[in-house]
Amino acid sequence: MEFSGVLSSTRQHRGGSSMIHTIFKLSLAANMYWLWRERNGRVFHNLRRDCSSSLQNLVNHRAHSCMP
């Protein structure tokens, strides 16, 4: 999904309170936070990762945070 699609979907569901809408909003917030951390790493700590290693880092982080 392109970012414009994400924005329009967010606008459609901004007032909803069902479980699906809540999960969508939490997922969007988590992804935006992850992008913000990547950006801060580049700007303030001079960390450079290509797209594939950033994605791999995201997947590994999410997998570990879901394990008990």
C-alpha positions as CSV (number, residue, x, y, z in Angstrom):
1,M,0.0,0.0,0.0
2,E,1.3,3.4,-0.9
3,F,1.5,6.2,1.8
4,S,-1.4,8.1,0.2
5,G,-3.6,4.9,0.7
6,V,-2.5,4.7,4.3
7,L,-3.5,8.3,4.9
8,S,-6.9,7.9,3.3
9,S,-7.5,4.7,5.2
10,T,-6.5,6.5,8.4
11,R,-9.0,9.3,7.7
12,Q,-11.8,6.8,7.1
13,H,-11.2,5.0,10.4
14,R,-10.2,7.8,12.7
15,G,-13.5,7.8,14.6
16,G,-14.0,4.0,14.7
17,S,-13.7,2.1,17.9
18,S,-13.8,-1.5,16.7
19,M,-11.0,-3.9,17.4
20,I,-9.8,-3.8,13.7
21,H,-9.6,0.0,13.8
22,T,-7.7,-0.1,17.0
23,I,-5.2,-2.6,15.7
24,F,-4.8,-0.6,12.5
25,K,-4.1,2.6,14.5
26,L,-1.6,0.9,16.8
27,S,0.2,-0.7,13.9
28,L,0.4,2.7,12.1
29,A,1.7,4.4,15.3
30,A,4.3,1.6,15.8
31,N,5.6,1.9,12.3
32,M,5.8,5.7,12.5
33,Y,7.7,5.4,15.7
34,W,10.1,2.9,14.1
35,L,10.7,5.3,11.1
36,W,11.3,8.1,13.5
37,R,13.9,6.1,15.4
38,E,15.6,5.2,12.1
39,R,15.6,8.9,11.1
40,N,17.1,10.0,14.5
41,G,19.8,7.4,14.2
42,R,20.8,8.8,10.8
43,V,20.6,12.4,11.9
44,F,22.1,12.3,15.4
45,H,24.2,9.2,15.5
46,N,25.4,8.9,11.9
47,L,24.0,5.4,11.6
48,R,23.5,4.3,8.0
49,R,21.6,1.2,7.1
50,D,20.2,0.2,3.7
51,C,16.6,-0.6,3.3
52,S,16.9,-4.4,3.6
53,S,18.9,-4.3,6.8
54,S,16.5,-1.8,8.3
55,L,13.6,-4.1,7.5
56,Q,15.5,-7.1,8.8
57,N,16.2,-5.2,12.1
58,L,12.5,-4.3,12.3
59,V,11.4,-7.9,11.8
60,N,13.9,-9.2,14.4
61,H,12.9,-6.6,16.9
62,R,9.2,-7.3,16.5
63,A,9.8,-11.1,16.7
64,H,11.8,-10.8,19.9
65,S,9.3,-8.3,21.6
66,C,6.4,-10.8,21.0
67,M,8.2,-13.7,22.7
68,P,7.5,-14.3,26.4
